[in-house]
């Protein structure tokens, strides 16, 4: 089993290594992967027609702009890389719009790829932005309608430092922040339901040995506890999972319906405090759809 140095005589080396951990987030933005969909299509043309349908794209942009990006822009620890993956067939008007949205976000790395097998290409993309350091790499993944809290990167680094003795015995270590909300943004406001389901994206992360090339995309998120040691944190509220008619993960035959209720003023205030999300901006964006 691959291990990294857990300490030196004074413990200073390990602390320094963990303080320089690289944090990488991965987000597919309507990328037409081969595989990776719970409900797939017979032809690439059918998949592209679905992914790039104007109604769907407008909804994805509204969510990405008002839900996903605000807390990433406001991270208390801004030292992270946010890789956004699009297909080389994404129409120019959407690519230009996405580039404009990300232009003032120094952490963003927009990558364009042809359709390819889902897990291999995502693993390659993550490793393409990894720095060669003596510190472990922290990785998380999210959909383009998910969000993490404003202190996610800071807390992720803190937890990784706290568990460095455990990490020293493992090539991979899961870190699961499991508390948050399932949300559906609408013109009238934000419908939500509290969730603490384990090992769900987007606040689920993996710590990777500095010499390992495995990534969080090597594993189905719900299988992480079967594959490696994991640490779960139930506080504070750390994630938002998008729920809408276009969610691939909501379309399978075994998916249970979610009972969501409109957030009141206190709920909207919590979203503003934890996620930098402006409910009025959400209402305005979805009123235009």
N, C-alpha and C positions, 0 to 999 in steps of 0.2 A: 504493500500500500504506500502510495506517495504521501510524504509528510513534509511540512516546512518546519524550520527551526522554531521551537516554541519559546525559547528564552536564551539569554546569555547570563553571565554571572550577575549582572545587575538588572536584567530584564529590560534594559533600555532598547536593545535591538528590535525586539518584538514590538514594543510600543511604537517605535518609529515606523516600522513596516506597516502596522495596522493603521497608523494615522495617514498613510499615503495610499490607502486602498482606492483603486479605481472603481467607480460605480457606473454601470452601463444599463440603460433602459432600452428596450426594443418595442417598437410599435409598428404593426402592419397597417398601412392606410390603403384599404381596398386593393391589396396586392393579390394578384391571381395565381396563388400557389397551386402546384399540382399536389393534390391531397391536402390535408389540414382543414378540410371542411367537413362538418358533420352531415350536412346535406349538400352533396356535390352535383355536378352537371355532366351530361353526356359528352359535351363538346366544349372546347375553349371558347368558342364564339358565344355559346349560351351563358357561360360564366361571365364573360366580359359584358354582355348585354345586361345581366343582372347587376353586376358590381357597379357599372357606370351609368345605370339608369338615372336620369336627372333627379327624380324625386328622392332616390336613395342618396345620391351625392350631396344634395342640398341638406338632407338631414344629418349626414355624417359631418359636413363642414360646420353646421350649427352646433353640433355636440362637441366636436373637437375644439372649436374656438371658445365656447362658453363653459365647458366642463373639464376637458382634458388639459388644455394649455394653461389656464390661470394658476393652478397650484404649482405647476412645474416652473413657471416664470417667477414665482415667489418663494422658491425653496430657501429655507434658512441656511442650507449649505449648498451653494451654487456649483460646487465642483462635481459635475457628473456629465455623462454623455448620453444624449437621447437620440437614438437612431430611429428614423422614420423610413419605412421601406415602401416604395411604390413600384408598380409595374411599368415597363417601358412602353406599354400601350395606353397608359393613362392619358386621356385627351389633354392637349396643351392648355386649354382654359382652366382645367382643374390643377394641373401641375403648376402653372403660373400662380394660381390662387394660393396653393399650399406653400410655395416658395415665399410668397409675400407674407403669409402668416408666420413663418419661421425665421424671417430675415433678421429680426431683432432679438433672436434667442441664440446666444453663442453656444449653448450646449447642443443644439440641434445638428444632426448629421443626416441630411436627406440622401438616401441611396436609391438608385434606379436599377431594377433587375428584370430580366426576362423571366417568364414563368418557369419555375423549376420545382423539384420535389421539396415539399415544405420544410421538413426538419433539416435536411442537409444544407439548404441554402441559408436558412436562418442561423444555423451554427457557424457557417462560413462568415456571415455578415457580422455577427458578434465578435468573432475572433479577429476580424479585419480591423477593428477599432481598439483592440486590447493593446495596452502598453506593456513592454517587457520590463517588469519590476520584480523586486523581491517580496512584494506584498500580494496578498490574495486579491481576487477580483470579485466584486459584488455585482450580481446581475438580476434584473427583474424584467418582466414582460407585461405588456398591457395592450388591450384593444383600443381602437380609436374613439371609443365612447366611455372609457374608464378614467379614473383619476386616483391619485395618491395625495395624501395630506401635505401641507406646506413644509412640514418638518420631517418628511419621510426619509430623505437622504441622510440628514443629520442623525436621526434615530437609528437608521439602518447601520451606519458606521459605528454608532455607539454600542449597539447590541453585538455587532461583530467583534468589537474590541473586548466586550465583556466576556464573550465565550471563546476567547482565543486559545485557552487550554484545551477545550473540547475540539476546536478546529484543528489543533496541532496533531490530533490523532486521526483526522479524516481528510481525504482528498476533497470531498464535497460536503457541504453542510447547508441544510435548508433553514431559512428564517421566515417564519410565517406570521405576519400581522393579519389577524383574521376578523377584526371588527370594523364595521362600516355600514353602508347602506346600498341596497339595490335601488336604482333611481330610473325614472322615466321623465325626461324633461318635456313639457308641453307649453302651449301658448298661455294656459291659465296658471302655470307654475310648475313645481317639481313634485311628482308623485314618488313616494319612497317607502321602503320597508327596511327595518334594521336587520342586519345579518351578522352572524359570527361563524358561518360555515368555514371549516378548515381547508387550507390549501387551495384557495381560489386566487386567481389573478385579480387585482393588479399589484397588491402590496406584498405578494409572496416573492421572496428572493432566494438566491443561492450563492453561497460563498465558495469560490473555486480556488484551488491551489495555484500558486503562481506559475507552475510548470505544466499544469494540466490544460488541455485544449477542450475539455468537455464544457458544455454550456447549459444554461437553464432550458434551452430548446432541445436538449437530448432526451427530456423526460416530459411525459404528460403531467400537468401540474398536480392532479389529484393522486398521482403515484409517487410523489416525492418521498412520503414517509415510508414507502416500501423499499426505497432504493438507497436511503442515506439517513444519517442522524439529522434530526430537525429540532428546532426550538420554536415554540409558539408563544406569541404575545397577544393577549386579549385587550389590552389598553395601550394607547387611546384609540379613538376612531381614526382609522388610517386609510380606508379605501372606499371608492365608489365604483359600483359595477353597473354599467349601462344596460338598460332593458328597453328594447323597442322591437318593432315588427320586422326589422332587418337583421336582428341578431341570429347568426348561424347557430349559436349554442342554444337558442330558444326554439328551434324548429324540429328537433328530433322527436320521435313518437313517445319517448319516455320522460320528456321534460314536464315537470310539474308547473302549473300556473302559479304566478306570483300575485299575492294580494297587496297592492300598493295603495297608499292613501296620500292625499295632497298634504304637503308639508305646511305647517303653520309658520307664523313669524319666528317662533323660537327655533324651529328646524332650519329655516332659511338663514337665521343668524349663526347657527352652528356651521352651516356650509361656508358662510363668509369667513368665520373665524378659523376654521380648520383647513379650508380648501381654497380660500380666496375667490369663491364663486359668487357672482352677483345675480341673484334670482331675477331681478328686473331685466338684466341683460339676457338671461335665458328666455324670459317671456317675450322680449322684443324679437329675439332671433327666431323663435319658433312661431311667432305670429306671422312671420313673413313666408312661411312654408305653405 
